[in-house]
């Protein structure tokens, strides 16, 4: 499988297995109101929310791969987790939220900022793992 396609698949899978797992934990602890794996249809195509999110996670997997592909050792993991935490979180808070009619930057609520960084950092870890799998090294 070529590297960009593998990065897309890694981002897609990391959304379902890592991102949504953290959402599940946060939901179980009462920290977020919405449960993971939402099947609520999205606009305009009516695709289930979790699949739309996984598609975007797949697209994000490509630039994350570009950032981590030359890294080795601890740098590989740190770069992937940091890029995963920061990139999608910034775009979500400063672009997606306002486009969806939500408060710009989540009203600067630190709980939402920290939650986004944790959820997306876990996603970044997943991308790193799936890009190395099955040859974890």
PLY file of the C-alpha trace (Angstrom):
ply
format ascii 1.0
element vertex 137
property float x
property float y
property float z
element edge 136
property int vertex1
property int vertex2
end_header
0.00 0.00 0.00
1.46 3.40 -0.91
2.34 5.71 1.99
-0.38 8.40 1.58
-3.09 5.73 1.36
-1.60 3.96 4.38
-1.60 7.32 6.23
-5.28 7.81 5.36
-6.14 4.33 6.61
-4.05 4.93 9.76
-5.88 8.19 10.47
-9.27 6.60 9.80
-8.56 3.63 12.08
-6.98 5.82 14.78
-10.19 7.85 14.88
-12.30 4.77 15.50
-9.95 3.05 17.94
-8.07 5.81 19.79
-10.04 9.05 19.43
-13.38 7.41 20.15
-11.93 5.33 23.01
-10.90 8.52 24.82
-14.33 10.02 24.11
-15.85 6.85 25.65
-13.76 7.27 28.81
-14.60 10.98 29.04
-18.29 10.19 28.53
-18.26 7.43 31.17
-16.69 9.90 33.63
-19.35 12.49 32.83
-16.82 14.86 31.30
-18.50 15.09 27.88
-22.23 14.90 27.18
-22.14 13.04 23.86
-21.31 9.33 23.70
-18.73 7.92 21.29
-19.56 6.36 17.92
-22.43 8.75 17.17
-24.58 7.63 14.28
-26.32 11.01 14.04
-26.46 11.97 10.35
-24.25 14.86 9.24
-25.14 17.54 6.73
-25.37 17.61 3.79
-24.92 13.92 2.91
-26.47 12.24 5.96
-23.34 10.20 6.72
-23.16 8.97 10.34
-21.11 11.41 12.43
-18.52 8.83 13.45
-17.83 7.90 9.82
-17.56 11.55 8.82
-15.15 12.10 11.69
-13.14 9.03 10.68
-12.96 10.28 7.09
-11.55 13.62 8.28
-9.21 11.70 10.59
-8.02 9.83 7.52
-7.36 13.07 5.67
-5.47 14.43 8.69
-3.40 11.24 8.71
-1.58 12.35 5.55
-0.03 15.59 6.91
0.76 13.84 10.20
2.61 11.16 8.24
4.54 13.88 6.39
5.65 15.25 9.77
6.65 11.91 11.32
8.02 9.95 8.38
11.61 11.09 8.84
11.66 10.87 12.63
13.15 8.02 14.65
13.00 6.83 18.22
11.22 8.97 20.78
11.09 11.88 18.32
8.75 9.88 16.08
6.24 9.38 18.88
6.53 12.89 20.35
6.15 14.48 16.93
3.10 12.36 16.09
1.33 12.90 19.39
2.08 16.65 19.42
1.05 17.18 15.79
-2.06 15.08 16.34
-2.97 17.04 19.45
-2.35 20.53 18.09
-3.26 20.48 14.38
-6.79 19.04 14.47
-7.59 20.82 17.76
-6.67 24.26 16.42
-8.65 23.72 13.22
-11.66 22.39 15.14
-11.71 25.19 17.72
-10.92 28.11 15.43
-12.51 27.04 12.12
-14.99 24.16 12.49
-16.72 25.38 15.66
-17.59 28.80 14.18
-18.68 27.22 10.88
-21.09 25.03 12.86
-22.46 28.02 14.77
-20.58 27.19 17.96
-18.54 29.68 19.97
-15.21 30.69 18.44
-12.44 28.78 20.23
-15.15 27.17 22.39
-15.51 30.46 24.23
-11.91 30.00 25.43
-13.06 27.28 27.86
-9.83 25.62 29.09
-11.64 22.33 29.73
-12.56 22.07 26.06
-9.03 23.05 24.96
-7.43 20.44 27.23
-9.98 17.80 26.26
-9.37 18.44 22.57
-5.61 18.16 23.03
-5.97 14.86 24.92
-8.46 13.29 22.48
-6.51 14.37 19.42
-3.17 13.49 21.00
-4.48 9.96 21.51
-5.52 9.98 17.87
-1.96 11.07 16.91
-0.55 8.17 18.93
-2.86 5.85 17.02
-1.65 7.22 13.69
1.95 6.60 14.78
1.16 3.03 15.79
-0.75 2.22 12.61
1.97 3.72 10.40
4.50 1.39 12.05
2.24 -1.65 12.30
2.89 -4.53 11.79
6.59 -3.77 12.10
6.49 -1.88 15.41
10.02 -0.63 15.98
0 1
1 2
2 3
3 4
4 5
5 6
6 7
7 8
8 9
9 10
10 11
11 12
12 13
13 14
14 15
15 16
16 17
17 18
18 19
19 20
20 21
21 22
22 23
23 24
24 25
25 26
26 27
27 28
28 29
29 30
30 31
31 32
32 33
33 34
34 35
35 36
36 37
37 38
38 39
39 40
40 41
41 42
42 43
43 44
44 45
45 46
46 47
47 48
48 49
49 50
50 51
51 52
52 53
53 54
54 55
55 56
56 57
57 58
58 59
59 60
60 61
61 62
62 63
63 64
64 65
65 66
66 67
67 68
68 69
69 70
70 71
71 72
72 73
73 74
74 75
75 76
76 77
77 78
78 79
79 80
80 81
81 82
82 83
83 84
84 85
85 86
86 87
87 88
88 89
89 90
90 91
91 92
92 93
93 94
94 95
95 96
96 97
97 98
98 99
99 100
100 101
101 102
102 103
103 104
104 105
105 106
106 107
107 108
108 109
109 110
110 111
111 112
112 113
113 114
114 115
115 116
116 117
117 118
118 119
119 120
120 121
121 122
122 123
123 124
124 125
125 126
126 127
127 128
128 129
129 130
130 131
131 132
132 133
133 134
134 135
135 136
